[in-house]
């Protein structure tokens, strides 16, 4: 272990995710091959729970079998689900994910909530806890007051805010409407990640440096752009770097970006990276390590139709940490 890193076992922190829940029904060649609880931030939080990281999730679901399944799924994977609110008069959302020949998904969403709502009690947040947020949920005007209030509370409490833009083409007609909320998210975030598809929808461009210079740099100085099979781009202070994709046998790419997020957060926890370190500027070696974790999580997720890392991979991470602590 390099001296610049501090293993997180000495100071256990937690991760709080806020976002949507959904049941993903996955199709291949026109036939359903699985049904998996999902949601962009939810997928990453499940992976962190499987890896033994203290994690909780803030969301809502319907009062039905799907909602109960999602809540039980979270708890069975080590995630605190006490802040998943159940609405008695609504059904849980469902998405249909159709995998193409490259195992990339095209989605249809079905949502039966009368309207978007969000009702929760702020959880305890301590300095250097990590808050994960993103997707349309994080810019939705209907629930914006609650989301923005929570993010401001987390920031005041000293948490690290990790923002995954995750803005899909299904919402392209709403770009103008959500732009003020998007800019506010960029300004609050300590680290911003997005995909080339996100930025193509939002800005009509997908070159990472162009996107950063024109749209991100004024608000946040730490930017990661994922580009499918192309290298991951990092721009952080004076650091400009690209990371080749980990070669893997892909079964489904549904949770690839979500688990990139989870792996990067895991890397920050694993190496004891605090908000003060981020503000001072991480070294190239530190970025190399946490992005390595991000790619490992993403690659593992892509090896199955499930939206998160495998249980076995999560257990291997816990065993590795336990062995490290015993040696100490």
HELIX and SHEET records of a PDB file:
HELIX    1   1 UNK A    8  UNK A   10  5                                   3    
HELIX    2   2 UNK A   40  UNK A   50  1                                  11    
HELIX    3   3 UNK A   65  UNK A   76  1                                  12    
HELIX    4   4 UNK A  136  UNK A  138  5                                   3    
HELIX    5   5 UNK A  144  UNK A  156  1                                  13    
HELIX    6   6 UNK A  169  UNK A  174  5                                   6    
HELIX    7   7 UNK A  175  UNK A  188  1                                  14    
HELIX    8   8 UNK A  196  UNK A  203  1                                   8    
HELIX    9   9 UNK A  208  UNK A  211  1                                   4    
HELIX   10  10 UNK A  212  UNK A  216  3                                   5    
HELIX   11  11 UNK A  256  UNK A  270  1                                  15    
HELIX   12  12 UNK A  275  UNK A  280  1                                   6    
HELIX   13  13 UNK A  284  UNK A  301  1                                  18    
HELIX   14  14 UNK A  311  UNK A  327  1                                  17    
SHEET    1   A 9 UNK A  79  UNK A  80  0                                        
SHEET    2   A 9 UNK A  55  UNK A  62  1                                        
SHEET    3   A 9 UNK A  15  UNK A  18  1                                        
SHEET    4   A 9 UNK A 130  UNK A 134  1                                        
SHEET    5   A 9 UNK A 160  UNK A 164  1                                        
SHEET    6   A 9 UNK A 191  UNK A 195  1                                        
SHEET    7   A 9 UNK A 222  UNK A 227  1                                        
SHEET    8   A 9 UNK A 230  UNK A 236 -1                                        
SHEET    9   A 9 UNK A 239  UNK A 243 -1                                        
SHEET    1   B 4 UNK A  31  UNK A  38  0                                        
SHEET    2   B 4 UNK A  22  UNK A  28 -1                                        
SHEET    3   B 4 UNK A  94  UNK A  99  1                                        
SHEET    4   B 4 UNK A 105  UNK A 110 -1                                        
SHEET    1   C 3 UNK A  79  UNK A  80  0                                        
SHEET    2   C 3 UNK A  55  UNK A  62  1                                        
SHEET    3   C 3 UNK A  84  UNK A  87  1                                        
END                                                                             
